[in-house]
Amino acid sequence: MKAVLLKSLSVCSIVLLSGFLFGPYPVFASEGDTAWRLNQDNSVTIYFEGVPEHSILLHWSIVDRPSHWLSVTDTPMVYDSQSGNYSVTVGPFASGTTIEWVFYDQTTGMWYNLEGKAYNNWSYTIGSPVPGKNLLRMSVFTNEYVYGIGDVLGVTVSLRSLVPERLDGIDVNSSVIDSRGIKVLQLPMLKGLVIEGLSSKELNQSAGISLSDDNYVIVSVASKNLTEIGRATVPLVVLDTMGKPPLTLAFVFHMHQPLYVNLQGEFEQPWAQLHCGGDFELDGRSYGAYLWHIYMLDRHPGIKVTFNLQPSLLYQWNLTLRDFRYNGSYPGGNQSLSRDIAAVNGTLEGYRRLASSGRIEILTSPFYHPLSAILVNLGWSEDLQAQMALGKNYTRTIMGVDAQGMWTPEMGFNLEMVPLIAKAGLKYTVLDTSEHFVRATGPSSSSSVYQPFVVEGANGTNIVVFFRDTDISNGLSFDWNGEINPKVAASKFIAAVARVYRVNPNGVLTVALDGENPIALARGLISALDFDEIYAAIEAQGWIKTSTMSDVLSSRKVTTHLTFVPSSSWSGGFGLWIGIPAKNAIWEAISKARGTLVNLTKRYGKDDPRIMRMWNYLYVAEGSDWEWQTPTGPAWFAFQGYRYAQAAMTLPREEGVPVFPVGEVYVIVGVAVVILVALFLFRRKIIKR
């Protein structure tokens, strides 16, 4: 027992230290969001494009080798409302000195790194030429998202100076490249352009095209004195839709937050509320990712979507409106809290309204987001069944819908789950193409993935599975939603969908991802506007029809069957949740709690209110986020898992029953004996003196 206690303390120490040293640093910007210049005195002026009136720090250091910071300095940057840039001058430095930097937004807590990659720094050596690509930001986009054969191509080239100096003598050359990498069209060159410092310019071009049905790329290059200073690309889609049925596009957005509530009913993290009302502002109104989805569907009536509103998130929204208590100070104070509570109310009402109108479908999920396949592998299938039942019932209570489908947390699946899902009265789920379908077997394994499949389980049971397009789902999550120009984001999305349509007309393209990602994961308002433009682009295409999952199944008979789908998750296995010491320690705590709780259930009965409450605590401890965040995330997540595991084997004191189960009493007695012996020996030592 002592070894167990020491092990637990060691694990907690590791979790604390790792959470401090390797905590998550959100990265949102990409190369091109900053520019710099070398001044005559060898100082360096660094520019950064950011949101107005935020507090931006230049986080920088001199280095003696790449990424080896000799000292760290945080220098406030000054915002210029005329240019829309922040700037600061550091130095002067001796020639040959290398500096590295990133940016930190104190207002939002966001870090901005080179190419959006954590621990990736901008770098410059004093005296070396300033890279030309840091003089100019450039984008190119077309006036239509899809062209027919023989249409007139319209192209807009956008140039923005990132430095105060006037740029002149700029030439822009644009060409069209086909899918084989061959140049098939050259647009007229734009020569001798002039851009004033920190200003923008847009130039329109047009050309008759006679291109075949294919996906192309427009490449535009800006140069000055034959040196490239800017480059931009955008897809060009030429599509023949004549006589072809439309492609069905099934969006599935998973809205999830783990339980941020402690055992006293107090919130300890604000994300369930902040992602309703606090991600960004538009036209003087605050939005969060969850509320923005509703606003988007109201703006785009031609779009249908399936949502999974994770029951643990629904519970927290409901608790927010009934009895919101925060352990500490809510970020932003009472004004932000009032804003976010109002946004939670609007979010819940919005999803209910859209569901009742048939615009959206709502799925359910095991209540506290456990990685279901791990529970089954551990022999705890009844826990999964209980969590599915709790989730379905709570979704019905809060949202007024009888969910027909289930979101499988982290797409963690094994074939043994099929009869459990079917027994819960749930008919379908979503898995991943790259990690599940490519290794599936059965009579239909050679069929196109762009359709629903019947997956067969034991005892004649089966469920329907939609396999998401991995690349398009990840593109919407992590790539296209970060484009500064929304038209470029929409062009990339439509081009990806066109590739599917070209070989699968009348198919079902499933795009499934965490619903926060397209909006909250990138740069707030920028990503939200990208998402807005993507919806608008879809509505403009007669060859794309959005649909909910239930509508898909009601409109077509599923005849394709699979007898085997591999045990895996979206990440290619379960290593992100189990298999290393820090993660395994949480599972060991859960396993110990479960064993104790099983014995207590036999002693007091499963209907005892205290026992029912303790099983609920165990289900909280089984949530996937505690392991996901351990050991590289904040230590809070591991502690949340541990304390709910402890609560799952601790009978409540107020019921007049000993706080610790019988097995734990020996630990207390042992500790007490050690203390008494120590006091006795200490007293004898004093007396001898």
N, C-alpha and C positions, 0 to 999 in steps of 0.2 A: 504493500500500500504506500509505503514511504517512497518507493521508486516511482510509483504512479504519480504521487504528488510532486516529486522533484521533476519528473518528465513534463508534467503539465506546466510547472513554473518555467521550465526551460523553453518549452514551445511558445508560451505567452511572451517570454523575453525576445525570442527570435521574431515572433510576429510583430511585436512593438518596434524592434529595431529595423526590421525590413520595411515596415510601413513608413518609418521615418526616412530611411535612406533611399528607398526605391519606390516611394509613393507615386501615384499616377500623376503625370504632368500632362494635362490635355494640350494637344497641339492642333492648331486650326489653320494657320496661315501657310502659304506656299511661296516658293521662290518667286520674286517679282513684287512682293508686298513691301519691299524695302529697297532703298537706293542709298548710295553714299558717294562722297567726293573727297578728294585729298586737297586740302588748302595749302597756300604758299608756305605757311609756317609749320607744315607737317602735322597739323591737327586734322581730324577727320570729322566731317559733318554727316550724320546718319539720319535718313528720313524713313518714316513709317506711316503707311496709310491705315488709319483706324477709325473707330466710331467717335464722333465729336463728344467733347466734354468728359472723356474718360481719363483716368489717371494712368499714364503709360510710363513704365520704367525701361530704360536701356540696361539690360543685365549683361555686363561685359567684363573682360579681363585681358591682360597681356598673357600670352602663352609662349612657352619655350619649345613646345612641340604640339601637334594637333590634339585638341581637347584636354590639354594639361594646363588648367588655369592656375596662374601663380597667385592671383588675388581676385576677389570678386567685388565689383562696384555696381551699385544701382543708382543710375543717374536719371532724374525726372526729365521727360521730354515735353516740349512746348507745342501746343496745338495752334495751327494757323487756319482760321476759319475760311480764309480766301482760297487757299490751295487744297484744303482737306487733308493735310499731312501733319504729322508730328515730326519734330526735328530736335537734334541736340548735337553739340560739338564737343568732342573729347580730344585730349591731347594738349599740346603737341608731343610727338614721339620722335625718338631717334630713327633714322632711316634703317630699314631692315627689321623693325619691331613688328611682330604679328599680334593682332588683336582678334578676339572672337566675341560674338554677342548673340543674344536672343532678346525677345521683348516680353514684358510681363504687364498684363492689364490688371491693375489693382482693383478696378471697379468690378470686374467679373471673375477674377481669379484665374484667367486663362493665360497660358504660355503660348508664344508664337515662335516656332522653330523653322529652320530651313527645310523646305519641301514638306512641311507638316510632320516631320519625324522627330520623335523624342530624342533628346541629347544630340541633335544635329544642329550645329552652329554655323552662322555666317562667319566668314573669316576674311581678313585683308592684311597684307604685309605692306607697311609704309614704304612708299617710293615706287611700288610696282604699279603698272597701268591699272586704272579702274576698269573693270569689265564693262564692255559696251552694253551688254544686256541689262545693265542696271541703270541705263539712261532713259529707257523707254518701256512702257507697258503697251502691249499690242493685243488686239483680238480681231477676229474675222468671223463674220456670220452671213448666212444667206437670207434672202427675203421670203423664202418658203422652206418648210422643213422637208418636203418631199416634192420632187419634180417628175413630170411625165416626160416621155421621150419626145424631144423636139421643143421643149419649153425654153423660154428665155431665162437665163441664169442671172439673178441679181445678187451682188456681193457688196457688203459694207465692211470696210477696213477702219478700225478704230485705233487711234494712236493717243497715248497720254504721256506727256513728259513727267518724269519723276524727279527732275532736278530743276533748280531755279533758273539756270542759264537757258538762253534761247538756242534752240536746235534748228539748224538750217541745212540745206543740201541733202535732204533725206530722200532716198529712192525706195519705192515699194514694188516688189515683184511677186505676183500671185500666179499659181499654176494649179491644175487639177491632176491628181494622181489616182490611178485606178487600183483595184485590189491586188494587182500583181506588182505594184510599185512602179508602173510605167506612166510617164507624163503624157496625158491625152489632150490637154487644153492649156494654152497660155493666155492669160488675161493681159490687156495692155499695161505697160509699166507706168507707174505714177512717179514722176521725176521732180526733183528740186523742191520738195515740200519743206515748209517752215512751221515749227511749233514753238510758241512762246513758252517760257519757263512755267512748269507746273500747270499747264493747260492741256486741253484735249482737242482732238480734231477727228471728224468722221468723213470718209470719202466713199462714194458709191461707184460701183462699176457694174456693167452688164455685158452679157455675151450670149449669142445664140448657141445652144448646145444640141448636139446630136449624139447623145451617149446612150449606150445600152443599159438594160436593167441591171444595176449593180450598186454597190456602196463605194463611193469615192472619198477622197480627202482633198480639201483645198489647203494649200500651204502658202502662207504669205510671209515674206521676209523683208524687213526694213534694214537698209544699210546707209552708212555715211562714209564717204571716201573709200568705198568698196569694203568697209568693215561692218559686219553684221551687228546691229544694235537692237534688234527685236525680231521675234518670230512668233507666229500664231498658226494654228490649224483648226479646222472645223470639218465635220463629216458633210458630205454631199450625197444625198440619196436620190437615185433615179429608179422609179418603181413602176412596174406595169401591173395594175390592179384589175384590168379588164376581165370580167367574167369570173373572178375569183371571190369566194366567200370571205367574210371578214375573219380576222384573228380575234379570239376571245382573250382579253387581258384580265387576269384575276389578281388584283392587289390584295395582299394579306399583311396587315400591320399588327405586330405584337407590341402591346403597350404594357410595360412591366416595371415595377419597382418592388424590391424586397421589403419586408416589414421593418420600418424604421422606428417602431414603437417599442418602448421598454416595458418591463413587467409592471410598472406603475401606470401604464397607459399614457405616457408622455412621448411625444416625438423627439428623436435625437438627431435626425437628419431631415433636411427640408425639401428633398427632391420631388416627392409626390405633389407638393404644392407649387414649387418653383417652376416645374415643367408645365404647369397650367397657366401661370401668369407672369413668369419672370425671365424668359429667355431673350427677348428683344422687344423693341418698340417700333411701331409703324403708325404714322399719322397721329402721334400723340397718344396712342393706345398700346398697352402692354399685352404681349402674347407669350404663351409657352407652347411647346411642341404639341401637347395634347389638345389645347384649344385651337391652335392653328389648323389642325386637321379638319375640325368642324367648319372653320371659316373658309377653308379651301373648298370643301364640298358645297357650301352655300354659294360660293363664287362660281363653281363649275358644276352645274346641274347634270351635265352629261357623264359624270364620273360616278361609278359604283365601287365600293370598297368593302372588304371583310376585315373586321377588327377582332383581335383577341384583347379583351380588357381583363388582364390578370386579376383574379379575385383578391389577391393580397393588395393590389392597387385600388380596386373598388372599395375594399374595406377601409383603406386609409383615407380615400376621398369622403366616404360616408362618415368616418370618425371626425374628419376635419370639420364637417358641417354640424356635427352634433356636440362634440366636446373636444375642441382643439387646445391642447396643452403642449408647450415646448420646453424641453429641458435645457435651459440656457437662454440666450438671446437669439431671436429669429433674425436671419440675415436681412439687413436693410431696415430693421425696426418695425414698429407698429404699422407704418404706412404701407410697407411692402407686404406685411402679413394681411392687412385688410384687402389689398389688391389681389393677393393670391387666393385667399378664401373665396372672394367673389368669383375669381376665375375657376376655382374648383366647382363651384355651383353651376356656372355657365357651361363647364365642360360636361358634367353629368347630364344636365338638361339637354345639351346639344346632342349627345350620343343617343339618349332616349328618343328624342324627336326624330332623328335620322333613322333609327331602327324601326320606329313605328310607321314611318313613311315608306319603308322598303328600300331606301337609298343605301343602307349599309346592312351587313349581317354581323352579328356578334357571336364569337366563339366563346368557349370556356377553357379552363385549364386546371390541372391539379392545384389546389388552393395556394400553397406557399411556394410554388415554382420549384419543386424538387426535380433533380435529374432522374427521370422516371426509370431509365434502364438500370441505373446504379441500385435503386431500391429493389428492383426485381432480382438483380444479380446477388444482392445481399440476402435474399430470401424474405424480403419485407413487402411482398406483393399486396398484402392486406392494407399496408399503409398507403400505397398508391391508390388502391380502390377507395379508401376513406377520403383521401384528398381530392380525388375526382368527384366523388359524391358531394363533398363540401363545396367544391368549386361550382359544380352545376347548379346546386340549390341556391348558392349565394348570388350567382349571375341572374337566376330567375327572380330572386327577391329584389335585387337592386335595379336591374335593367328591365325586368318584365318580359324577358324572352326565355324560351326553352331552347337552349343551345343545342344544335345538331352536330356540331363539329368541335374538335379539340385541338388547341395548340399544344404540341409536345415540347416542354421546356428544353431549350438548347438543341432541339431536334434530337435529343438523346433517346434512341430507339433500340429495342431488340424485338425479335419475333414473338417472344413470350408475352409481350404487351397486347397483342391483337385480341385475345379473348377477354382481357381485362377492360380494354376500351369498349369492345362490343357489349360486354355485360353492363357497363355504365350507361348504355343507351346512346353512345356517341358513334357517329357513322363515318367520320372522316378526319384526317389530319394532314399536315404538311411536313414533308421531309426534303432532303437535299439531293440534287442530282449528282454532284461530284462525289459525295460521300456515301450515298445510299443507292441511287439508281444504277450507277455504272457497274456495281458488283451484285446487283439483284439477278435472280434467276427465275425461270418459269416459262410458261408457254408464250408469254408476251414480252420477254426480256429484250428481244431485238426490235421492238416497236419504237416509234418516236416517243420521246419523253413528254411531248407537248399534248398530254391528255391525262385524265385521271385513270388510276389503276385500282383493281381489286387486289388486295394483299391477303393471302389466306393464312390463317393461324390454326392452332390446334382445335380438335373437336368440331370441325366444320365451321368454325367462326371466321369472319372476315371483316375488313374495314376498307374504305376507299382512301387512297393516298394520292395527293397532289405533290409532284416533285417540283420544287422551285428551280428556276433557272439561276444557277449559282452566280454567274458572271453579271447578269443584269441586276440581280438583287444586291450584290456587293457594290456594283457601280452606283446605284442609287443611294446606298448607305454611306459610302466612303469617298466617292470620286466626283460624280456630276453635281452633287449638291454643294460643292465648294467652288464652283465656277463664279468668277466675278461678274461675267456677262450671262444673265439668265438664258439668253437665246442660244448660247453655246451649250449650256447644260441641257436644254431641251433637244438640241440637235443631236447630241451624243446619245441621249436616251432613245429618240426616235430611230436613229441609225441602228442601234442594237436590236430594237424590236423589229425593224424591217428585215434584218437578217433571218430572224425566226419566221416571219410571215412568208418570205420568199420561198421557203422550202416546206412550210407547214400551214398553208392557208386552211382555215377552218379548225386550226389547232387551238389548244388552251395553253397560254403562256402564264405560268404562275410566278409572280414576283413577290417574295415573302421576306420580311426583314423586321428588325426592331423599329417600331414606329417613331421613336424619338430620333433615330439616326439621321434621316434626311434633313431634319430641321435643327435639332439641338447640337448635333455632333460637329458641325462645321462652324461657320461664323455668323450665327444668329440671323440677322436680317438678310444677309446675302444668301444663305442657304434657304431661307423661307421664300424669298423671291424666285430662286431657282426652281423650287418645288411648284410654285404658282405657275411658272411658265411651262413646266413639264406637263401639268394638267391641261393648260390651254392648248398645247401642241397636240395632245392626245385627242381632245375634243374636235380638233380641226381635221382629223384623219378619218375618212369614211371607212377605211379598211381595218380600223381598230374598234372593238366593242368591249367596254369594261363590264364585268359581271361579278356578282358574289359567288361564292363556292356553291351555295345551295341552288342558285339559279342555273349554274353549270350542270349540276346533277339532275335538275328537273327538266332540262332541255335536251339531254342526250343520255343514251343508255351506255353504261360502262361495261364493256365486254372484254377488256384486256386484263389478264390475270398474272400475278406474280406469286410464286410459292416460297420465295426466300428473299429477304431484304437484310443486309448485314447489320450487325450490332455496331452502331456508331453514332456520332453527333455531327453537327455542322463543322466541327473542327477536326474531324477525322479520327475520333476516339474519345476517351474520357479523361485524358491526362491533364486537362485544365481544371479538373474537379477532384481527382483522386490519383494516388500513385507516388506522391512525394511526401516526405515526413511531415511538413507543416499542414498539408491538406489531410493526410491520413490521421493526424492527431485529432482533428475535428470529428472525423468519422468514428474514431475510437471512443471519443466522448459521447457521441450519439448512440453508438452500439451499447456502451455501458449503461447509459440512461434507459435505453429501450429494454434491456434485460431486467433492470431493476423495476421498471414500470410494468412489465409483463407479470412479474411476481406480485407487485402491489395490486394489480388488477385481479389476480386470482384471490387475493386476500380480502379485498374490499368490494369487488364486483365492478363490472364495466359500466354500470349505470350510476355509480357513485359520482356526484357532481365534481368532487375533487379529482377523481380519476379521469373523468372526461376532460377536465381543464388541463391536466398534465399531459394527456395524449395530444391535445392541441398544441401545447408547448413543444412536444417532440416533433410534431409536423413543422412547426416554425424552424426548429433546429435542422430539419432535413432540407431546407431551402438551398438552392444551388449557389447563391451569391456569396455565402460565407467562405466556401472553398475557392470560388472563382477569384476572389480578391486577396486570397492568402497564398504566398507571403508578400506579393509585390504591391498590394493595395493598402489602403488605410487599415490600421490594426483594429479599428472599431468593428469591422465586419467579422473578423474571427471571434472577437469577444461576444458579439451578438449571438453567434452560433453556440459558443460555449455556455453563455448564461442561460439560454433557453434549454440547452441539454441538461444543465444542472437543475433548472426548474422542473423539468420533466420527471425527475426522480426525487423531488422534494415535496412532501405533503405540506399543504399550507398550514402555517402556525396558528392562524385564527380559528381553525377547525378543532383545536384542542388535541391534535395528534402530534407526536414528536416531529420536529422539522426534518430530521434526517431518517431515511429508511434504516432498518435494523442493522444492515451491513455496515453502514457508515458510523453507527454509534461506537463501534470498536475504535475507529480512528479518533473520535473525540476523547474517549476514555484514555486511549494510549497517549495522546498529546497531554491530557491533564496529568497523568501519572508522571510523565517526563518533567513537566513543570514543577510538580510537587517535590520530586526527587531533587531537582536542581535547587529549589529553595531550601530544602533540608540541608543539602551539602554546603550551600552558601552560608546558612546560619551557623553550622558547625565550625566553618572556617573562621567566622567572625568571633565566635565564642572562644576558640583556641587562642586567638590573638589577645 
